[in-house]
């Protein structure tokens, strides 16, 4: 039986990945900064809370990371932790860099120190690319991040590449584009839109305030993207992959799709709030997942309209 350690198991991707691995016979361990205090709501929602061994670990504390990896002895480590909000990173740049870059470095250094043949997956981000002016980004596209979050993710990406080349670690990064699900908290704009639209459909008079709705994003379905994470660690050679749908839609189109699914005209309920604009933002974000298709036979099945529908239906079902 393979054993996987998921750092950041309480988040959207961590919870879906845990379920995916359990279904494939893995023993799954997960970490949180304080496992005794965390509710692990997403694991409860997926019905797997009692099937996962949970540990407290601070990724910015080398000793803490060493203790947990020594105790769990995993075959695979998935690093999905760290500050995860692009918007929040402008308010908390130091915390963002520390939790992502230092956390990733500690994991890599502990794996090197232990000397066991652990396979390591790092959660990269399309934010590393910055604004490519609509050109689909692939694994050779230069990084020009436009947020503290993107800078931190770019730093972690090069740490992984360095340890792979310098020390022969099986370490790879998945450069994931936006991927959504019902497990997203409302601080993410997609879930904010879905939650607000569903409340309006059920009688609420509260308007939906949004920032720049002209931005375009490559939106996928999170349960499909975690399959790509797993596939990367099953390859013969460690490598980095762009994971995306290859199709881009504006935030306004996402809003339209959500409200239309509820039989509503979005223009009657949405108000632009310029205070929600970011200091810098990416106008168009689009990925080229050709390498993932060619080398791992992975491709996204769901794009934005389907993602919007699935999120709305899950929200309505949860409110019944």
N, C-alpha and C positions, 0 to 999 in steps of 0.2 A: 504494500500500500504506500503510495506517494504521500508526502506530507508537505503542505503549503502553508507559509506564513504570510498573511495579508496585513500590511501596515496601513492603517486607515480603513479598517473593515466596517466601520459604522457609517461611512458615506455611501452614496448611490452606487458607485462602481464596486466598492469593496463588498457590499451586500450581495449584489448580483453575481459577482465573481465567486463568492463563498458558496452560493447556491449551485452555480454551474459546476464547481469542483466537487462538491459533495455528491452531486448526481453522477459523477464519473469515478466515484470510489475513493476520493482523496480524504485524508485526515486533514482537517482545516483548523488552523490556529489564527487568531487575529489579535491586533493590538489597538489600544486606545490610550490616551494620556493617563486616564484614570478609569480602569475597567470596572472598578467597584461602584463608581458613581454614574457611569454612563448607562443610559437606558437601552442603547442599541436598538432604537425604534425600528430601523430598516430591517434588521435581522428578525425582529418580532413580526413585522409586516409580511415578510417572506416565509415565516413559519420555520425558521432554522436556528433560532436563538439558542436552543438547548443542544444543538448538534455541533457547536463550535466551541473550542477552548479559547478563552480570552485572557489576555495578559495586559498589565499596565506597562507602558514603555514611552519614554520621551526620546524622540529621534534626535534631539539636539544634545542629548547626554550620552556620550560614547559608552560609558560604563553600563547604562541602562540597556542600550542596544546589544552590547556584548552579552549581558546576562540572559536576555530573552532568546537570542539566537543559540547560545550555548545550551539553554534549557530545552528548546523546542527541536533543535537539530533538523531543520527543514530541508527538503530537496529543492524547493522553489520558494523564492521570496518575491512578493509583489509590493512595490512601493507606491501606494496610492494616497499617501498622507501629505500633510502640509496645508497651509492656508490656500483655499481653493477658489476664492473670488477675485476676479480681475478688478472689479470696482473697488472692493475693500483694500486692495493692494496699494492704491493711491493714498489711502489714509494710514495704512500700516505697512510701509515699505520694508522696515527693518525686520519685523516679524515674518513677513512674507519671504524675504531672502533667507533668513535664518532657518525657518521651518522646512523650506524646500531644498535649498542648496547645501546647508550644513547637515540636514537630515539625510539627504542622499549620500553625501560624502561619508558620514558615519557608517551607514549600511555597507557601502563598498569597502571601507577600510576594515570593518569587522569581518566581512566575508573573506577578504584577503588574509587577515590575521588568523582566522580559524583554519583556513587551508582546506576546507571541505569542498567537494564539487557542487556547490550551490549554484543554481541558475537564478539570475536576477532580472526582474522586469522593473523598469522605471517609467512612471507616467509622465511622458512629455506632453507638449501642448502646441497647437497651431499658433498660439500667441507668440511663439518664438519667431515666426516669420514676419510678423508685423503686417503692413499693407503691401500686398504684391500687385496692386492695381488691377485686380481681377484675373491675373495669371494664376492658373492652378499650381500650387506649390507641391514639389516632390522632395525626395530625400537629398537632392543636390541644391535646393534653393537656399541662398544665404539667409542667415538670421538677422532681422532688424526689428527687435521687439519694441513695442510702443507703450508698455506698461511695466511697473515694477514686478508684476506677476510673470510677464513674458521674459523679463531679464533673469528672474530667479530660475524659471524653467530652462532657459538657454544655458545657464551656468550648470545646472544639474545634468543636462544632456551631454555637455562636454566632459563633465566628471566621469560619466558612464563610459563614454568613448575612450577616455584616457586610461581607465582601469582595464578596459577590454584589451587595448593595444599594449599597455605597459606590463600588465601582470597576467594576461591570458584568461581573465575572468569571463565566464559566460554571462555577459551583461548586455542588455539591449534596452532601447527606449521606443515606446510607441508614441508617435507624434499624432495625438488624437485631436480631431476637430470636434466641434460642439456635438454633444450627444446627450439626449434628454430622456426622461422617464417620469413616472408618477412619484418616484422617490426623491426627486429634486425638492429642496426646500424653497420657500417662497422668495428668498432673497435672490434667487436666479430669475431672470426676467421671464423666461418661458413659463415657469410655474406660477409666477406672479400674475401673468396674463390669464392663464387657465383658471386659477383660483378666483380671480376677480370676475371673469366672465361667467363662471358658474354661479357665483353669488348673485350677480345681476340677474341671471336667468331665473333664479329662485326668489327674486323680489327685492334685492338690495338696490338702493339708490346711490350708492357710493360710486363716483366716477373712477376710472382707471387712469392714473398719471404715468406717463412714459416719457423717456428722453428721446434720443434721436432714433426714429423708426425707419430711416432710410438706409441704415447699415444693412449689409447683406452677409449672411452666414451659411455655412455648410452644416446643416443639422441632420444628425442621425439618431438611431434608437440605441440607447445604452446597452440593453441585453445582448445586442449583436456585437457591440464593440469589445465587450469583455471576452468574447470568444477569440477575437484577434490577439488579445493579450496572452491568452493561454497558448495559442498557436505559435507565437514567437518563441516561447520556451521549449517547444517541441521540435524546433528546427535543428539541423546538424551543426549549423554555424550561427553564432550570435550576430544579429544585425538590427538595424533600426528601420522602422516602417511608418509611413504616413497612413493613417486610418481615417477615412472620410467617405462620403457618398459621391463626391465629385460634382454635386449639384448645389446651387446657391439660390437662396430666397431672401427677400428683404424681411426685416422685422415686421414691417407693416403687413406683408403677405401672411406672416405667421398669425398676427392679430386677426386679420380677415378670416383665415381658416378656422380659428378657434371660435370666433363669434358666429360665423356662418353655420358651424356644426350645431350651435345652440339656437339657430333660427333668429339671430340678432344682427343688426347693422352696427358694426363696430364704431362708425363715425358718430353715433348717438351717445357713446359712452366714454370715448377716449379723449383725454386732454394732454397736450404737450406741456411738459414742465422742463424748462431749460436748466434748472438746478440739478437735474438728473443726468445731464451731459457729462461725459468724462473729460479730463484735461486733454487727453489724446485718445483717439479711438481708431479702429480699423474700418475703413469704408466697405471693403469687399474682402471676404475671407473664403477661399475655395481650395480644396485639396485635390491632389492627383494620386489616387490609391492604386495605380497600375502595378506597382511592385508587390503589394500585398496580394493582389489577384494572381500575378504570375508566379510568385514564389511560395505562397501559402494557400492559394486557392480560396482566399477570403474576399468577399465583397458585401457591401451593405445592401440589404433588401428593402429597407424602409427609408424614405426621404421625408421632407418636412410635412407635407399634407397628411401622411399616414401617422407621423409622430404626433401632430396636433390632435388628430382624431383619437388616438390611443390614450393620450393624456387627459383629454376631456372625458372620455368614457370611464376611465379609472376614477377620476375625481367625482363624477356623478354617482358611480357605484359605491364609492366610499361614504357618500353622504346619505345613502338610503338607510 
